[in-house]
Amino acid sequence: MPTHKICILGGTGFVGRRLAARLCEAGHDIVMLTRHRERCRDLLVLPTARMVEGDVHDPEFLINQFEGRDTAINLVGILNEKGRDGRGFARVHAQLPEKIVEACRQTGVTRLLHMSALHAAVNAPSHYLRTKALGEDAVHRAGGPDFHVTRFRPSVIFGPGDDFLNRFAGLLRLMPGVFPLACPAARFQPVYVEDVVRAFVASLDSHKTFGNRYDLCGPKVYTLREIVEYVAQLIGKRVRVIGLNDTLSYLQAALLEFVPGKPFSLDNYRSLQIDSVCAQGFPAVFGFTPASLEEIAPGYLAVH
């Protein structure tokens, strides 16, 4: 595999940290953009990576950092916004990809790997999924003979340090014995973070992936209730999960929107109206079988 000069946006996040480490192991020259360099000091040890502090929403900053690079990777995303009108989602998921595409054009970057979301669509019920679709469409339209774009659409991602299983584990530990769960029948096909990273790395020089998008899911489908009950089992918490009906699920989301940290929001509730499940198996082009929840989760959640 030839080495590349890569700029990663979102490289300090859950997926980005692992992807940056994997790319450095392969000898690629990495620039990671961050708002707070001092908060990511652990990443400074990566041998072929450097951290650059700045605002990725500033077109001039993007152009300056893309100069001399041949590849850009966009992993930036949010699950909640400060307001409730969708403008925060639009800024991150729709407007930023447009700025990235323009910076690529102006600097001669020829390869873009873009993180979207499973079932992102302009007619989706949530701001999250609609704005993800707008960003994905923007990078797709930009692709061509001299600018090769690949888009990834994962289901919920799990692994050590995740904000999915670990969040439920934290909430379960606080519950006295009963856990009221919104949207218990919502279905997920969780995908292991290292498998998402492997797909990104494998696509870097794969001409077969140019211009394509890939839904990324693990090998098994679960309801949200099944996932929460499994997490409770792993952490040794005896709790009764009480599934809320649609009305109570909506009310719980409306109330928790105002709790610090927004553990659950109306936009999250609307996203859960669409099952996060892939229509087909893991893309064969990547040449491996994804790990299951049962293979990985006990290693970082189970009580030993």
Secondary structure, DSSP 8 states (H G I E B T S, - for coil): ----EEEEESTTSHHHHHHHHHHHHTT-EEEEEES-GGGGGGGGG-TTEEEEES-TT-HHHHHHHHTT-SEEEE----S--SSSSSHHHIIIIIIHHHHHHHHHHHHT--EEEEE--TT--TT-SSHHHHHHHHHHHHHHHH-BTTBEEEEEEES-EESTT-SSHHHHHHHHHH-SSEEEESSTT-EE--EEHHHHHHHHHHHTT-GGGTT-EEEE--S--EEHHHHHHHHHHHTT---EEEE--HHHHHHHHHHHTTSTT-SS-HHHHHHTTS-B--SS-S-GGG-S----HHHHTHHHHS--
